[in-house]
Amino acid sequence: MKKIISLSAALIMVSAFAAGCGKNSSSSSSEKEKSKFEGKWQCTGITEGNDVMTDIMGTDASALFQIELFDENKGKFFSFIFGASEEPEDIKWEETEENKIQLSGGSLDDLTEPFVFEYKDDQLIIDMSDEEDEQQTYATLVKVDEFTPYSDDSEAAFDISE
């Protein structure tokens, strides 16, 4: 009888030990999956028809848009064409439909058209065409680990929000 009790106790301990070392799948499935939009995005150029410009009025295209999107639909936005601030502005973003996000807040709220990007081929694309344009004009942004530093020596800053 003692052997049966001892053997049963040993089996219970081994079972408990084995169960304690098992993978906890519930914690990994409950972790929030990072959105494809989250991260640092920087402009690589403006395409007009078949022409790609990587330099806009003497300034590298990377300074045209530098956007960092965080979870909870918050972010930071910097553009040398959107006003006098040399510091990134706080913004909000939301996925308005599949693969499209709209940015709002700061100087973006002064625009007459929504600021919408489309996610395509691991890039963010914003259509910058006007209705009367004969050719489509768009900016392409790619994900980067770090932003390219912007030189504030440029005289190219202007405000298109009006």
Secondary structure, 3 states (H helix, E strand, C coil): CHHHHHHHHHHHHHHHHHHHCCCCHHHHHHCCCCCCCCEEEEEEEEEECCEEECEECCEEHHHCCEEEECHHHEEEEECCCECCCCCCEEEEEEEEECCEEEEECHHHHHCCCCEEEEEECCEEEEECCCCCCCCCEEEEEEEECCCCCCCCCCCCCCECCC
